[in-house]
Each structure stands twice: as C-alpha cells, then as structure tokens.
Amino acid sequence: MGYNTHAEYVLEERMAETPTVVDEFLEDLRIKAQPAAQRDFNMLKEIAAQDGIAEIEKWDSTYYSEKLKKERFDLDQELLRPYFKLENVLNGAFEVAGKLYGLTFEKTDEIDVYHEDV
C-alpha cells in the first residue's frame, strides 16, 4: 500500500502525520518531564530510606507514593474517599457536560437495556 509501517498508514491523516513527528514529540516531552520525574523519584527514595530501603522496586512505588503524600502534603486518600463515591462522580460528570456543552440528561425506561444499571 506504499507504507513502510502501520504507523505511517495510520498517522498520514492525523495531526502528527508521520512516525518521526511522534518520536520527536515524545523525545521533547521526555526531556522536559525528566527533571520533575527525577525529583519526585528522589523524594520517594528519601521516604524509603527512612524504612531502611536502599533500592526502590516497582512493587514498592505505590506504598511509598502514598506515604510521601501523607508525610509531605498531608494528603490522605481515605479522607478523600467520601467525595469520590460513584454517585457523586456521575452527578459531577453530568453537571460538567451540561455546563460545557449545554447537554441535559433524562432517565428513560422506554429503551431495552442489558442491565438495570444502564
């Protein structure tokens, strides 16, 4: 079909146009994001060092991320949990869609659905 890769075919009609543009964008993003990512990782290493952990493994990152949030930012996920109940999130999403796009949502029982929650 005249393309060297599937990526060339898919990107031809998209904003990026070529795999090279995508690669350049990702490399530029990596260069800009790496200092902040390294700073964040160093903070995790400091927290882990307090527990005697010299090398953070992948499976440690979630635990120490939560510990860092609690220690440095006084952020406790459990205190936020009531604000992110499914009902609250759904209501918020519908409200935002209404404000941004002028959409309104009304429940209807006139359509057959595969589950009662739909």
C-alpha positions as CSV (number, residue, x, y, z in Angstrom):
1,M,0.0,0.0,0.0
2,G,3.0,2.3,-0.1
3,Y,3.7,2.5,3.6
4,N,6.7,1.1,5.4
5,T,4.8,0.6,8.7
6,H,1.3,0.5,10.0
7,A,2.1,3.7,12.0
8,E,2.8,5.6,8.7
9,Y,-0.5,4.5,7.4
10,V,-2.5,5.4,10.5
11,L,-0.7,8.8,11.0
12,E,-1.0,10.0,7.5
13,E,-4.3,11.7,8.0
14,R,-3.8,12.7,11.6
15,M,-2.2,15.7,13.2
16,A,1.2,14.2,13.7
17,E,1.3,12.9,10.0
18,T,4.5,10.8,10.4
19,P,6.1,8.5,13.0
20,T,9.1,10.8,13.0
21,V,6.9,13.7,14.3
22,V,5.6,11.4,17.0
23,D,9.1,10.3,18.0
24,E,10.3,13.9,18.1
25,F,7.3,15.0,20.3
26,L,7.8,12.1,22.7
27,E,11.5,12.8,23.0
28,D,10.9,16.5,23.6
29,L,8.3,15.6,26.3
30,R,10.8,13.2,27.9
31,I,13.5,15.9,28.1
32,K,11.1,18.4,29.7
33,A,9.5,15.9,32.1
34,Q,12.6,14.0,33.2
35,P,13.8,16.6,35.8
36,A,10.5,16.7,37.6
37,A,10.2,12.9,37.4
38,Q,13.7,12.5,38.9
39,R,12.9,15.0,41.6
40,D,9.8,13.0,42.5
41,F,11.7,9.7,42.5
42,N,14.4,11.2,44.7
43,M,11.6,12.1,47.2
44,L,10.4,8.5,47.1
45,K,13.9,7.3,47.7
46,E,14.2,9.6,50.8
47,I,11.0,8.2,52.2
48,A,12.0,4.6,51.5
49,A,15.4,5.2,53.1
50,Q,13.7,6.1,56.4
51,D,12.4,2.5,56.4
52,G,15.9,1.1,55.6
53,I,15.1,0.5,51.9
54,A,18.1,1.3,49.8
55,E,16.7,0.5,46.4
56,I,13.0,1.0,45.5
57,E,11.5,-1.8,43.5
58,K,8.4,-1.4,41.2
59,W,6.2,-3.0,43.8
60,D,7.3,-0.5,46.4
61,S,6.4,2.6,44.5
62,T,2.6,2.7,45.4
63,Y,3.3,2.3,49.1
64,Y,6.0,5.0,49.2
65,S,3.9,7.3,47.0
66,E,1.1,7.1,49.5
67,K,3.5,7.6,52.4
68,L,5.0,10.6,50.6
69,K,1.6,12.2,50.0
70,K,0.7,11.7,53.7
71,E,4.0,13.0,55.0
72,R,4.9,15.9,52.7
73,F,1.5,17.1,51.6
74,D,-0.8,15.9,54.5
75,L,-2.9,14.1,51.9
76,D,-4.9,11.0,53.0
77,Q,-6.7,9.1,50.3
78,E,-9.2,7.7,52.9
79,L,-10.3,11.2,53.8
80,L,-11.0,11.9,50.1
81,R,-12.9,8.7,49.5
82,P,-16.4,10.1,50.5
83,Y,-16.1,12.8,47.9
84,F,-15.5,10.3,45.1
85,K,-18.4,8.0,45.6
86,L,-19.7,6.7,42.2
87,E,-22.9,8.7,42.6
88,N,-21.0,12.0,43.3
89,V,-18.7,11.4,40.3
90,L,-21.5,10.6,37.9
91,N,-23.5,13.6,39.0
92,G,-20.4,15.8,38.6
93,A,-19.7,14.5,35.2
94,F,-23.3,15.1,34.0
95,E,-23.2,18.6,35.5
96,V,-19.9,19.4,33.8
97,A,-21.3,18.1,30.5
98,G,-24.3,20.4,30.9
99,K,-22.2,23.5,31.7
100,L,-19.6,22.9,29.0
101,Y,-21.7,21.6,26.1
102,G,-25.3,22.5,27.1
103,L,-26.3,18.8,27.3
104,T,-29.1,17.6,29.5
105,F,-29.7,14.1,30.6
106,E,-33.1,12.5,31.5
107,K,-33.7,8.9,32.6
108,T,-36.0,6.9,30.3
109,D,-37.5,3.4,30.8
110,E,-38.6,3.2,27.1
111,I,-35.4,1.5,25.9
112,D,-34.5,-2.1,26.5
113,V,-31.1,-2.4,28.3
114,Y,-28.9,-5.4,29.1
115,H,-28.6,-4.4,32.8
116,E,-30.7,-2.4,35.2
117,D,-27.8,0.0,36.0
118,V,-27.6,1.1,32.3
